[in-house]
Amino acid sequence: MPLKVLVADDATFIRDMIKKQLRDRIPGIEIFDANDGARALALFKQNEIDIILSDWEMPIMTGEELLRNVRGIPGGEKTPFVMISSRGDRDHIVKAIHSGVSDYLSKPFTAEELLKKVYKQLKIIGKLPAVSAPRAAAQGIASASIDVLTGGARQAATAKSQASSNAALLSGSSVNGTTSSHPTAAKTTSKAQAQLRFSENRIFTCLIREISLQVISCSLHRTENLPRLFDQAVVDIDMGSGVGLASLNGYVHSLTAGENRADSNTIKALIRFVDNDAEKFAVLSKFIAQM
């Protein structure tokens, strides 16, 4: 029996991207798609769906409402439900977990992140296809484990796996599943600077180490009031050439010592962008291309 996947998102290009990636990797897969939660619910009732990939912010019926309805249907309480959302703040994710989602995926996401989430859920229900899972540099950003957010046993991710996952995203070449006409691979520089703004008027000037359309890696001086994991941040980048500042929303994904010693004076911060704004991506693409 073919694997049946339900994809719900009001953005057509997101649905198309997800369907293409799944069809390319899972032969014989059957995919149903809907542009709102109500249509998705009808498809779920009519078909024996194995896994649901659903946007959280949809018209007519939201992803949260869809989830509650699915969980109330006999058999639906065990159906893997992966939330897809442009909101990456910790409180939002934890609330969704408490609502009953199986996992979450933050926009913008890479093909590797998407496939890893799907493979993880298929393995849990014993329907993992007979193909090798993608090497998404597995355990850092790409997995974004629910166990970490809820205090589970997998909190202790190794520095090696985190570094490899960061590198995987920083070399990504797609945004929201579409290929940009501008280079999206990471660029390294020793001159470009950015400003990180946090709550309580905490502002840090940092040196950009690498940047892509998904994340920015930067170095900043160590202080007593450092940001924490999952802190929301606004990244201000000077575009130069009279263009002005580009402000992107994100959150702190990782913090590591800049040097291999306890008294390191520098901190390496990785900020993951959560914006889903085509204009911002276009401006950032031009900036990366000029670096």
C-alpha positions as CSV (number, residue, x, y, z in Angstrom):
1,M,0.0,0.0,0.0
2,P,1.5,3.4,-1.0
3,L,2.4,5.9,1.7
4,K,-0.3,8.6,1.9
5,V,0.7,12.1,3.0
6,L,-1.6,15.1,3.5
7,V,-0.1,18.6,2.9
8,A,-2.0,21.6,4.1
9,D,-0.8,25.2,3.4
10,D,-2.5,28.3,1.9
11,A,0.7,29.1,-0.1
12,T,0.7,27.2,-3.3
13,F,4.4,27.3,-3.8
14,I,5.0,25.8,-0.4
15,R,2.7,22.9,-1.2
16,D,4.3,22.4,-4.6
17,M,7.8,22.4,-3.1
18,I,6.9,19.9,-0.4
19,K,5.2,17.6,-2.9
20,K,8.2,17.7,-5.2
21,Q,10.7,16.9,-2.5
22,L,8.6,14.0,-1.2
23,R,8.0,12.5,-4.7
24,D,11.7,12.8,-5.6
25,R,12.7,10.8,-2.5
26,I,9.8,8.4,-1.8
27,P,8.8,6.4,-4.9
28,G,5.1,5.6,-5.2
29,I,4.1,8.1,-2.5
30,E,0.5,9.4,-2.7
31,I,0.1,13.1,-1.8
32,F,-3.1,14.9,-1.0
33,D,-3.0,18.7,-0.6
34,A,-5.3,21.4,0.6
35,N,-5.1,25.2,0.9
36,D,-7.0,25.4,4.2
37,G,-7.7,23.4,7.2
38,A,-11.3,22.6,6.4
39,R,-10.4,21.0,3.0
40,A,-7.5,19.2,4.7
41,L,-9.9,17.7,7.3
42,A,-12.3,16.5,4.6
43,L,-9.4,14.8,2.8
44,F,-8.3,13.2,6.0
45,K,-11.7,11.7,6.6
46,Q,-11.9,10.4,3.1
47,N,-8.5,8.7,3.0
48,E,-6.2,6.7,5.3
49,I,-3.6,9.3,5.8
50,D,-0.2,8.2,7.2
51,I,1.3,11.6,8.0
52,I,0.1,15.3,8.0
53,L,2.3,18.3,7.2
54,S,0.3,21.4,8.0
55,D,0.8,25.1,8.1
56,W,-0.2,26.6,11.4
57,E,-1.7,29.9,10.1
58,M,-4.4,29.2,7.5
59,P,-7.7,30.7,6.5
60,I,-11.1,29.1,7.3
61,M,-9.6,26.5,9.6
62,T,-6.2,27.0,11.2
63,G,-3.6,24.3,11.7
64,E,-4.4,24.2,15.4
65,E,-8.1,23.6,14.7
66,L,-7.3,21.0,12.1
67,L,-5.1,19.2,14.7
68,R,-7.8,19.2,17.3
69,N,-10.3,17.8,14.8
70,V,-7.9,15.1,13.6
71,R,-7.1,14.0,17.2
72,G,-10.8,13.6,17.8
73,I,-11.3,11.1,15.0
74,P,-10.8,7.4,15.8
75,G,-7.2,6.6,14.7
76,G,-6.3,10.2,14.2
77,E,-4.9,10.5,17.7
78,K,-1.9,8.5,16.5
79,T,-1.4,10.1,13.1
80,P,1.9,12.0,12.9
81,F,1.2,15.7,12.6
82,V,4.1,18.0,11.7
83,M,3.4,21.7,12.2
84,I,4.9,24.2,9.7
85,S,5.1,27.8,10.8
86,S,6.9,31.0,10.2
87,R,6.9,31.7,13.9
88,G,9.9,30.2,15.6
89,D,9.6,31.6,19.1
90,R,9.9,29.0,21.9
91,D,6.5,29.8,23.5
92,H,4.7,29.3,20.2
93,I,6.4,26.0,19.6
94,V,5.8,24.7,23.1
95,K,2.1,25.6,22.9
96,A,1.8,23.7,19.7
97,I,3.5,20.7,21.3
98,H,1.1,20.8,24.1
99,S,-1.7,20.9,21.6
100,G,-0.5,17.5,20.3
101,V,1.8,18.1,17.3
102,S,4.3,15.4,16.7
103,D,7.1,17.7,15.5
104,Y,7.5,21.2,14.0
105,L,9.2,22.8,11.0
106,S,10.1,26.5,10.9
107,K,9.8,28.6,7.7
108,P,11.9,29.1,5.7
109,F,13.2,25.5,5.7
110,T,15.5,23.5,3.5
111,A,14.7,20.3,1.7
112,E,16.9,18.4,4.0
113,E,15.0,19.7,7.1
114,L,11.7,18.7,5.6
115,L,12.8,15.2,4.7
116,K,14.4,14.6,8.0
117,K,11.2,15.5,9.8
118,V,9.1,13.2,7.6
119,Y,11.6,10.3,7.9
120,K,11.6,10.7,11.6
121,Q,7.8,10.4,11.9
122,L,7.7,7.5,9.4
123,K,10.2,5.6,11.4
124,I,8.1,6.1,14.5
125,I,5.1,4.5,12.9
126,G,7.1,1.8,11.2
127,K,6.6,3.0,7.6
128,L,10.0,4.3,6.8
129,P,10.6,3.8,3.0
130,A,13.4,1.6,1.9
131,V,15.6,4.5,0.9
132,S,18.4,6.2,2.8
133,A,17.5,9.2,4.8
134,P,19.1,12.5,3.6
135,R,22.3,13.6,5.2
136,A,21.0,16.8,6.7
137,A,24.0,17.1,9.1
138,A,21.5,15.7,11.4
139,Q,21.3,16.9,14.9
140,G,21.5,20.7,15.1
141,I,19.2,23.1,13.5
142,A,17.8,20.5,11.1
143,S,16.4,18.3,13.9
144,A,15.4,21.1,16.3
145,S,14.2,18.4,18.6
146,I,11.0,18.6,20.6
147,D,12.9,16.8,23.4
148,V,15.1,19.8,23.8
149,L,12.2,22.2,24.1
150,T,10.4,20.0,26.7
151,G,13.4,18.9,28.7
152,G,13.7,15.4,27.2
153,A,16.6,13.1,27.3
154,R,18.1,14.3,24.1
155,Q,19.1,17.7,25.4
156,A,22.8,16.9,25.3
157,A,23.6,17.4,21.6
158,T,27.3,17.3,20.8
159,A,29.2,20.2,19.6
160,K,30.3,18.3,16.6
161,S,26.8,17.5,15.4
162,Q,25.7,21.1,16.0
163,A,28.6,22.4,14.0
164,S,27.9,20.1,11.1
165,S,24.2,21.1,11.0
166,N,25.1,24.8,11.1
167,A,27.4,24.3,8.2
168,A,24.6,22.5,6.3
169,L,22.2,25.4,6.6
170,L,24.8,28.0,5.9
171,S,25.5,26.4,2.6
172,G,21.8,26.0,1.7
173,S,20.6,27.1,-1.8
174,S,16.9,27.4,-1.5
175,V,14.3,29.7,0.1
176,N,10.8,28.4,0.8
177,G,11.5,25.7,-1.6
178,T,12.3,28.0,-4.6
179,T,15.7,28.6,-6.1
180,S,16.9,32.2,-5.9
181,S,18.4,33.9,-8.8
182,H,21.1,35.3,-6.4
183,P,23.7,33.2,-4.7
184,T,22.5,31.8,-1.4
185,A,25.5,30.0,-0.3
186,A,27.3,31.3,2.8
187,K,29.8,34.0,2.5
188,T,32.7,34.7,4.9
189,T,34.0,38.1,5.6
190,S,36.2,39.9,8.1
191,K,34.8,43.4,7.7
192,A,31.0,43.3,7.5
193,Q,29.2,44.1,10.7
194,A,25.7,43.7,12.0
195,Q,23.8,44.8,15.1
196,L,21.8,42.4,17.2
197,R,18.9,43.9,19.2
198,F,17.2,42.0,22.0
199,S,14.5,42.9,24.6
200,E,15.4,45.2,27.5
201,N,17.4,47.4,25.1
202,R,20.2,44.9,24.8
203,I,22.2,45.8,21.7
204,F,25.3,44.0,20.5
205,T,27.6,44.9,17.6
206,C,28.9,41.8,15.9
207,L,31.2,40.7,13.1
208,I,29.6,38.7,10.4
209,R,31.4,35.4,10.0
210,E,29.0,33.7,7.6
211,I,25.5,34.5,6.3
212,S,22.8,32.8,4.2
213,L,19.1,33.4,3.6
214,Q,18.4,31.1,6.6
215,V,21.0,32.0,9.2
216,I,23.7,34.4,10.2
217,S,26.8,33.4,12.1
218,C,28.6,36.2,13.9
219,S,31.1,36.9,16.6
220,L,30.5,39.3,19.5
221,H,32.4,40.4,22.6
222,R,31.6,38.4,25.8
223,T,29.7,40.4,28.4
224,E,27.7,39.6,31.6
225,N,24.4,40.2,29.8
226,L,24.7,37.8,26.9
227,P,21.6,36.6,25.0
228,R,20.2,33.2,25.7
229,L,19.1,30.3,23.5
230,F,15.7,31.0,21.9
231,D,15.9,34.8,22.7
232,Q,14.1,36.7,20.0
233,A,16.4,39.0,18.0
234,V,16.3,41.7,15.3
235,V,19.4,41.6,13.1
236,D,20.2,45.0,11.5
237,I,22.6,44.7,8.6
238,D,24.1,47.7,6.8
239,M,23.4,47.0,3.2
240,G,25.9,49.7,2.1
241,S,25.8,51.9,-1.0
242,G,23.2,54.2,0.4
243,V,20.7,51.4,0.7
244,G,20.5,51.6,4.5
245,L,19.7,48.9,7.0
246,A,17.9,45.6,6.5
247,S,16.2,44.4,9.6
248,L,15.5,40.7,9.9
249,N,13.7,38.9,12.7
250,G,15.2,35.7,14.2
251,Y,16.1,33.9,17.3
252,V,19.2,32.6,19.0
253,H,19.8,29.1,17.8
254,S,23.3,28.5,19.3
255,L,26.0,30.2,21.4
256,T,29.5,28.8,21.6
257,A,32.8,30.1,22.9
258,G,34.9,31.9,20.3
259,E,38.1,30.2,21.6
260,N,38.8,26.8,23.1
261,R,39.2,28.1,26.6
262,A,36.9,29.0,29.5
263,D,37.9,32.6,29.6
264,S,37.2,33.3,25.9
265,N,36.5,36.9,25.3
266,T,34.4,36.3,22.2
267,I,31.2,34.4,21.6
268,K,30.0,32.9,18.4
269,A,26.2,33.3,17.9
270,L,24.1,31.7,15.3
271,I,20.8,33.5,14.6
272,R,18.1,31.8,12.6
273,F,15.8,34.0,10.5
274,V,12.1,33.5,10.9
275,D,10.8,36.1,8.4
276,N,8.8,34.9,5.5
277,D,9.1,38.1,3.5
278,A,10.1,37.9,-0.2
279,E,11.3,41.5,-0.3
280,K,13.6,41.0,2.6
281,F,15.0,37.8,1.0
282,A,15.6,39.7,-2.2
283,V,17.6,42.5,-0.4
284,L,19.6,40.0,1.6
285,S,20.4,38.0,-1.5
286,K,21.9,41.1,-3.1
287,F,23.9,41.8,0.0
288,I,25.3,38.2,0.0
289,A,26.1,38.4,-3.7
290,Q,28.2,41.5,-3.1
291,M,30.2,40.2,-0.2
